[in-house]
Amino acid sequence: MIDILKQFYFYLDALLIAPYRFFEIPEVGFFFGTFILCVWCILLGELTFRVVARANSIHMNKIRADAVKMHNLSIQAIAGKDKESYRSCNKQANEAFGKYFFNMITQGAAYLWPLPFALAWMATRFSQIEFELLFPLPIMGDTLGFAAVPVNLYILTRIFWGKLKPHVYFFNRDPRVGIDQGEEEMLSWEDLGQRQLQLKKSLQEKEAAPPSDERK
């Protein structure tokens, strides 16, 4: 098993280092290879996110559906002037929304997980590289380590990817998660006000209607 992992690492190392050797000028090769590495990180993160979102979609939809259901019940409790039911339903809705929010954060981490591994690999190859600054900075001094390049280049590459992504097949459609897959639609306070106005208007029309003549 250890031999297999070593062999895999050698193949992976050869794949990742190849773009760094594309240009004869070391500085150009370093920036180009790091850019390609950032592209690999972004694509792998996108694919991982889709796998995780697909595998977790049923659970995420259930959490959100529960949150929406309890929220709607709390709205209806207010409409019925039932404060005790409102407190209970609102508490459960907040707990469900909290679970949904933290699950979304955890799921979103799938975008970023390749970056720490890329930095760890770069440390095995470029840990001795330092870049001189035009002027010294507090704490950092007058040089920066290799990590300053991939981190900043990753941010720039992700910004560029955000502009390009809507035009790339497969990646231009994010996994659909939420109430658009058949769950109950969330009510708002505005909806509650409109419903009360409609009910009031209906009652007024009913009271204003002349009594029907039952005798024929």
Solvent accessible surface area in square Angstrom, and as a share of the most:
residue,aa,sasa,rsa
1,M,165,0.74
2,I,121,0.61
3,D,107,0.56
4,I,117,0.59
5,L,100,0.50
6,K,114,0.48
7,Q,90,0.40
8,F,124,0.51
9,Y,89,0.34
10,F,123,0.51
11,Y,146,0.56
12,L,65,0.33
13,D,19,0.10
14,A,57,0.44
15,L,99,0.49
16,L,22,0.11
17,I,11,0.05
18,A,56,0.43
19,P,22,0.14
20,Y,18,0.07
21,R,163,0.59
22,F,145,0.60
23,F,83,0.35
24,E,173,0.78
25,I,102,0.52
26,P,103,0.65
27,E,111,0.50
28,V,64,0.37
29,G,1,0.01
30,F,14,0.06
31,F,93,0.39
32,F,68,0.28
33,G,1,0.01
34,T,0,0.00
35,F,77,0.32
36,I,41,0.21
37,L,8,0.04
38,C,2,0.01
39,V,46,0.27
40,W,122,0.43
41,C,7,0.04
42,I,3,0.01
43,L,51,0.25
44,L,81,0.40
45,G,0,0.00
46,E,1,0.01
47,L,79,0.39
48,T,31,0.18
49,F,24,0.10
50,R,23,0.08
51,V,103,0.59
52,V,53,0.31
53,A,1,0.01
54,R,197,0.72
55,A,89,0.69
56,N,37,0.19
57,S,22,0.14
58,I,149,0.75
59,H,93,0.41
60,M,0,0.00
61,N,16,0.08
62,K,128,0.54
63,I,16,0.08
64,R,60,0.22
65,A,26,0.20
66,D,58,0.30
67,A,0,0.00
68,V,0,0.00
69,K,109,0.46
70,M,32,0.14
71,H,38,0.17
72,N,2,0.01
73,L,68,0.34
74,S,2,0.01
75,I,1,0.01
76,Q,85,0.38
77,A,12,0.09
78,I,61,0.31
79,A,41,0.32
80,G,57,0.55
81,K,182,0.77
82,D,64,0.33
83,K,139,0.59
84,E,128,0.57
85,S,43,0.28
86,Y,56,0.21
87,R,143,0.52
88,S,53,0.34
89,C,18,0.11
90,N,47,0.24
91,K,127,0.54
92,Q,83,0.37
93,A,2,0.02
94,N,89,0.45
95,E,93,0.42
96,A,13,0.10
97,F,63,0.26
98,G,26,0.25
99,K,125,0.53
100,Y,27,0.10
101,F,116,0.48
102,F,133,0.55
103,N,41,0.21
104,M,75,0.33
105,I,93,0.47
106,T,100,0.58
107,Q,6,0.03
108,G,24,0.23
109,A,54,0.42
110,A,11,0.09
111,Y,45,0.17
112,L,94,0.47
113,W,97,0.34
114,P,7,0.04
115,L,30,0.15
116,P,80,0.50
117,F,138,0.58
118,A,9,0.07
119,L,43,0.21
120,A,60,0.46
121,W,14,0.05
122,M,0,0.00
123,A,40,0.31
124,T,95,0.55
125,R,97,0.36
126,F,27,0.11
127,S,62,0.40
128,Q,165,0.73
129,I,56,0.29
130,E,116,0.52
131,F,57,0.24
132,E,155,0.70
133,L,47,0.24
134,L,178,0.89
135,F,130,0.54
136,P,95,0.60
137,L,63,0.32
138,P,114,0.72
139,I,186,0.95
140,M,117,0.52
141,G,32,0.30
142,D,82,0.42
143,T,43,0.25
144,L,48,0.24
145,G,38,0.37
146,F,26,0.11
147,A,41,0.32
148,A,28,0.21
149,V,19,0.11
150,P,2,0.01
151,V,59,0.34
152,N,86,0.44
153,L,35,0.18
154,Y,11,0.04
155,I,90,0.46
156,L,110,0.55
157,T,9,0.05
158,R,64,0.23
159,I,102,0.52
160,F,124,0.52
161,W,23,0.08
162,G,43,0.41
163,K,151,0.64
164,L,74,0.37
165,K,33,0.14
166,P,79,0.49
167,H,150,0.67
168,V,41,0.24
169,Y,197,0.75
170,F,104,0.43
171,F,27,0.11
172,N,68,0.35
173,R,199,0.73
174,D,75,0.39
175,P,43,0.27
176,R,151,0.55
177,V,32,0.18
178,G,1,0.01
179,I,48,0.24
180,D,78,0.41
181,Q,87,0.38
182,G,75,0.72
183,E,38,0.17
184,E,84,0.38
185,E,132,0.59
186,M,66,0.30
187,L,23,0.11
188,S,49,0.32
189,W,137,0.48
190,E,122,0.55
191,D,49,0.25
192,L,18,0.09
193,G,29,0.28
194,Q,87,0.39
195,R,131,0.48
196,Q,89,0.40
197,L,121,0.60
198,Q,122,0.54
199,L,111,0.55
200,K,117,0.50
201,K,127,0.54
202,S,61,0.39
203,L,96,0.48
204,Q,99,0.44
205,E,101,0.45
206,K,158,0.67
207,E,144,0.65
208,A,84,0.65
209,A,58,0.45
210,P,116,0.73
211,P,130,0.82
212,S,96,0.62
213,D,106,0.55
214,E,159,0.71
215,R,204,0.75
216,K,242,1.02
